[in-house]
Amino acid sequence: MLDNGSEEKVEQPNQEELAKRELVEHPEILEEVEERKMRKFTWSGLLLIVIGVVLIAIGLLLNSGVISIESLFVGVGGLMIVIGILRILIGLIKPIVPSQL
């Protein structure tokens, strides 16, 4: 009969370890992911900034008073500009390189 105490447990590497090993062996994967992220976030951030500027311009041209649709356009436009700037920054931040793993 088999003893339960004599069996050895072999630990399987977790997903994080497998991902690190894959990045070290194939650094071109990291470069491709970095480029995709930059394209996705940078262009959408620029688009949001342009839409925000247009909304602010429309809001300022309305001249309908302080508590009105004008302030709504300016507020939403300002938020869109801030979100666009954050998306551009996310797109420009580089991920870690395989040598830092």
Secondary structure as the mmCIF struct_conf table of DSSP 4:
data_model
#
loop_
_struct_conf.conf_type_id
_struct_conf.id
_struct_conf.beg_label_comp_id
_struct_conf.beg_label_asym_id
_struct_conf.beg_label_seq_id
_struct_conf.end_label_comp_id
_struct_conf.end_label_asym_id
_struct_conf.end_label_seq_id
BEND BEND1 ASN A 4 ASN A 4
TURN_TY1_P TURN_TY1_P1 GLY A 5 SER A 6
HELX_LH_PP_P HELX_LH_PP_P1 GLU A 7 PRO A 13
HELX_RH_AL_P HELX_RH_AL_P1 GLN A 15 GLU A 25
HELX_RH_AL_P HELX_RH_AL_P2 PRO A 27 LEU A 62
BEND BEND2 VAL A 66 SER A 68
HELX_RH_AL_P HELX_RH_AL_P3 ILE A 69 LEU A 92
BEND BEND3 ILE A 93 ILE A 93
HELX_LH_PP_P HELX_LH_PP_P2 LYS A 94 VAL A 97
HELX_RH_3T_P HELX_RH_3T_P1 PRO A 98 GLN A 100
#
